[in-house]
């Protein structure tokens, strides 16, 4: 059984999500502010987080940043239609997806299943002995960790999968559409522009100078590639 953390300061929304998710067979942890969400994520085995943005004590963006310090669990933001800037910010600093309120239960179910499937199939649950190395950069596919100069780099699940794709195919140029198709497995959970957002944030973590990247490079008019 998968554990989902639902965090929203509106108790009616938390209650509705809990009822719906439990009917789908999930176990649900409830939180009504970001502080409690971080505490639960630290102390329980969580497979996915549904996080509201605007909350008291600690907002969803700040809570997500704190969770990303110790976990690459999928995080889906619950946003209002007017929070477009927060959606972009959320994707930039670690969110895997977002759902606009009021949400469609069928859409919610599809996105939750998609993120959990990707997490368990390509993330924490699948172990292999493979390591990819280039210069000071190392990707350990057994632990699902990335290291730069021997120091752990905290990347999100999506950033990890993009980096793994590129490092596994050095010198090969992938268009944003191809990256979207291979990483998201053709599921329309984010648009192609989000690929650029995730890659920009990945470069900020693994490049000594993101403005002049050593590893992940743009091939203008074509896409992205990992430098051999």
C-alpha positions as CSV (number, residue, x, y, z in Angstrom):
1,X,0.0,0.0,0.0
2,X,1.3,3.4,-1.0
3,X,1.4,6.3,1.5
4,X,0.3,9.7,0.4
5,X,0.7,12.9,2.4
6,X,-2.0,15.5,1.8
7,X,-1.3,19.0,3.1
8,X,-3.8,21.9,2.8
9,X,-5.0,24.4,5.3
10,X,-8.6,24.0,4.1
11,X,-9.8,21.0,6.1
12,X,-12.7,20.3,3.7
13,X,-10.2,19.8,0.9
14,X,-8.0,17.5,3.0
15,X,-11.1,15.5,4.0
16,X,-12.3,15.2,0.4
17,X,-8.9,14.1,-0.9
18,X,-8.5,11.6,2.0
19,X,-11.8,10.0,1.2
20,X,-11.1,9.8,-2.5
21,X,-7.6,8.5,-2.1
22,X,-8.5,5.9,0.5
23,X,-11.3,4.7,-1.9
24,X,-8.5,4.1,-4.4
25,X,-6.5,2.0,-1.9
26,X,-4.0,4.5,-0.7
27,X,-3.0,5.2,2.9
28,X,-3.3,8.9,3.7
29,X,-1.4,11.1,6.1
30,X,-3.0,14.6,6.8
31,X,-1.3,17.9,7.5
32,X,-2.8,21.4,7.6
33,X,0.4,23.5,7.4
34,X,3.9,23.1,5.9
35,X,5.6,22.5,9.2
36,X,3.5,19.4,9.9
37,X,4.0,18.2,6.4
38,X,7.8,18.3,6.7
39,X,7.6,16.5,10.0
40,X,5.5,13.7,8.6
41,X,7.7,13.4,5.5
42,X,10.8,13.0,7.8
43,X,9.3,10.4,10.0
44,X,7.1,8.3,7.8
45,X,7.6,6.4,4.5
46,X,5.8,8.7,2.0
47,X,5.5,7.8,-1.6
48,X,3.8,11.0,-2.9
49,X,2.9,14.5,-1.5
50,X,-0.1,16.6,-2.5
51,X,0.8,20.1,-1.2
52,X,-1.1,23.3,-1.2
53,X,0.9,26.5,-1.8
54,X,-0.8,29.2,0.3
55,X,-0.8,28.0,4.0
56,X,-0.1,29.5,7.4
57,X,3.1,28.9,9.5
58,X,5.0,27.5,6.5
59,X,3.8,27.8,2.9
60,X,3.9,24.9,0.5
61,X,6.9,26.2,-1.5
62,X,9.0,26.5,1.6
63,X,7.9,23.1,2.9
64,X,8.8,21.6,-0.5
65,X,12.3,23.1,-0.3
66,X,12.7,21.5,3.2
67,X,11.5,18.1,2.0
68,X,13.8,18.2,-0.9
69,X,16.7,18.4,1.5
70,X,16.2,14.7,2.5
71,X,13.8,13.2,0.0
72,X,13.1,12.9,-3.8
73,X,9.5,11.8,-3.2
74,X,7.1,13.1,-6.0
75,X,5.4,16.3,-5.0
76,X,2.3,17.6,-6.7
77,X,1.3,21.1,-5.9
78,X,-2.3,22.1,-5.4
79,X,-2.7,25.6,-6.8
80,X,-5.4,28.2,-7.5
81,X,-5.9,29.3,-11.1
82,X,-4.3,32.7,-10.2
83,X,-1.1,31.2,-8.9
84,X,0.7,30.8,-12.3
85,X,3.9,32.4,-11.0
86,X,3.9,29.9,-8.1
87,X,3.4,27.0,-10.5
88,X,6.5,28.0,-12.4
89,X,8.5,28.6,-9.2
90,X,7.3,25.2,-7.9
91,X,8.5,23.3,-10.9
92,X,11.8,25.2,-10.9
93,X,12.7,24.3,-7.3
94,X,11.5,20.8,-7.1
95,X,7.8,20.1,-7.8
96,X,7.1,17.2,-10.2
97,X,3.6,18.4,-11.2
98,X,0.7,20.6,-10.2
99,X,-3.1,20.3,-10.2
100,X,-5.3,23.4,-10.4
101,X,-8.2,23.7,-7.9
102,X,-11.0,22.9,-8.1
103,X,-9.5,19.6,-9.4
104,X,-11.1,16.9,-11.4
105,X,-11.1,13.6,-9.5
106,X,-10.3,11.6,-12.7
107,X,-7.4,13.9,-13.5
108,X,-6.2,13.7,-9.9
109,X,-6.2,9.9,-10.0
110,X,-4.3,9.8,-13.2
111,X,-1.6,12.1,-12.1
112,X,-1.2,10.4,-8.7
113,X,-0.9,7.0,-10.4
114,X,1.6,8.4,-12.9
115,X,3.9,9.9,-10.4
116,X,3.8,6.9,-8.0
117,X,4.5,4.6,-11.0
118,X,7.5,6.6,-12.1
119,X,8.8,6.9,-8.5
120,X,8.6,3.1,-7.9
121,X,9.7,2.0,-11.3
122,X,12.4,4.5,-12.0
123,X,13.1,6.0,-8.6
124,X,13.7,4.7,-5.1
125,X,12.4,1.2,-5.6
126,X,14.5,0.0,-8.5
127,X,18.1,-0.9,-7.9
128,X,20.9,-1.7,-10.4
129,X,24.6,-1.8,-10.2
130,X,25.2,0.8,-12.9
131,X,27.2,3.9,-12.3
132,X,27.7,6.7,-14.8
133,X,30.8,9.0,-14.5
134,X,32.1,12.0,-16.3
135,X,34.8,14.1,-14.8
136,X,33.7,15.1,-11.3
137,X,30.1,14.1,-11.9
138,X,28.8,10.7,-10.9
139,X,25.3,9.2,-11.2
140,X,24.8,6.1,-9.0
141,X,21.8,4.2,-10.3
142,X,21.8,1.8,-7.3
143,X,21.3,4.5,-4.7
144,X,19.6,6.9,-7.1
145,X,22.1,9.6,-6.0
146,X,24.2,12.2,-7.9
147,X,27.6,13.3,-6.7
148,X,29.8,16.2,-7.7
149,X,33.4,16.1,-6.5
150,X,32.3,13.4,-4.2
151,X,29.6,15.5,-2.6
152,X,25.9,14.5,-2.8
153,X,23.8,16.7,-5.0
154,X,20.1,16.9,-4.0
155,X,18.3,16.5,-7.3
156,X,14.6,15.8,-7.7
157,X,13.3,12.6,-9.2
158,X,12.5,14.3,-12.5
159,X,16.0,16.0,-12.6
160,X,17.6,12.6,-11.9
161,X,15.7,10.9,-14.8
162,X,16.7,13.7,-17.2
163,X,20.3,13.5,-16.2
164,X,20.3,9.7,-16.4
165,X,18.9,9.9,-19.9
166,X,21.5,12.4,-21.1
167,X,24.5,10.7,-19.3
168,X,23.5,7.3,-20.7
169,X,23.7,8.8,-24.2
170,X,26.6,11.1,-24.3
171,X,26.9,13.2,-27.5
172,X,23.3,12.4,-28.5
173,X,21.0,15.4,-28.9
174,X,17.5,15.1,-27.5
175,X,14.8,17.5,-28.4
176,X,12.5,18.8,-25.5
177,X,9.8,16.6,-27.1
178,X,12.0,13.5,-27.0
179,X,13.0,14.2,-23.4
180,X,9.4,14.7,-22.4
181,X,8.4,11.4,-24.1
182,X,11.2,9.3,-22.6
183,X,11.2,10.8,-19.1
184,X,7.4,11.2,-18.7
185,X,6.8,8.1,-20.8
186,X,4.4,9.9,-23.1
187,X,2.1,10.9,-20.3
188,X,0.8,14.5,-20.7
189,X,1.5,15.6,-17.2
190,X,3.6,18.6,-18.0
191,X,4.2,20.5,-21.2
192,X,7.5,20.6,-23.1
193,X,8.4,24.1,-21.7
194,X,8.7,22.4,-18.3
195,X,11.7,20.4,-19.7
196,X,13.6,23.6,-20.0
197,X,12.7,24.6,-16.4
198,X,13.9,21.2,-15.0
199,X,17.1,21.3,-17.0
200,X,17.9,24.9,-16.0
201,X,17.5,23.9,-12.3
202,X,19.6,20.7,-12.9
203,X,22.4,22.8,-14.3
204,X,22.4,25.1,-11.3
205,X,23.1,22.0,-9.2
206,X,25.7,20.1,-11.2
207,X,27.5,22.9,-13.2
208,X,30.3,25.0,-11.7
209,X,29.1,27.8,-13.9
210,X,25.6,27.3,-15.1
211,X,26.0,30.1,-17.6
212,X,28.8,28.1,-19.3
213,X,27.8,24.5,-18.7
214,X,30.4,21.7,-18.8
215,X,28.0,18.8,-18.9
216,X,24.5,19.5,-20.1
217,X,24.6,21.7,-23.2
218,X,22.1,23.3,-25.5
219,X,22.3,22.5,-29.2
220,X,20.5,25.5,-30.6
221,X,17.4,24.7,-32.5
222,X,17.7,21.0,-31.7
223,X,17.7,20.3,-28.0
224,X,20.0,19.2,-25.2
225,X,23.0,16.8,-25.0
226,X,25.5,15.6,-22.5
227,X,29.0,16.5,-23.4
228,X,31.3,13.5,-23.8
